[in-house]
């Protein structure tokens, strides 16, 4: 738990489960109990939540990844800030807090993917110290369901 002036940032990476389930209003959809348990059981998963007077107003998730020739880095998986708290530095605070976790755990860097037209996200990441590379990246994905593999 850290007080960043604007908000209090709590590390919920290892729970408690009820606190993670309680931030469903910030997620894309309600947290699933089984997925929450798997998330909390993996020491490479990180969840930091910003609270304003004990009300969750934002979160950031990260995943530590190690590659044999690169070492360990932090992937910023998702960042969300409640509309009522946007424009107050909450996103920057959360990203900075995740970067501090990454450094403390020996990561050589941190990265994130975002859309080029997501100006708010890019401003947030740059305010937290990120640099935008000149090259354009393309993300491709695979979607799976009970019937097998389906193209995007």
Secondary structure by P-SEA (a helix, b strand, c coil): ccccccbbbbbccccaaaaaaaacccccccccaaaaaaaaacccbbbbbbbcccccccbbbbbbbbcccccbbbbbccccccccccccaaaaaaaaaaaaaaaaaccccccccccccaaaaaaaaaaabbbbbcbbbbbbbccccccccccc
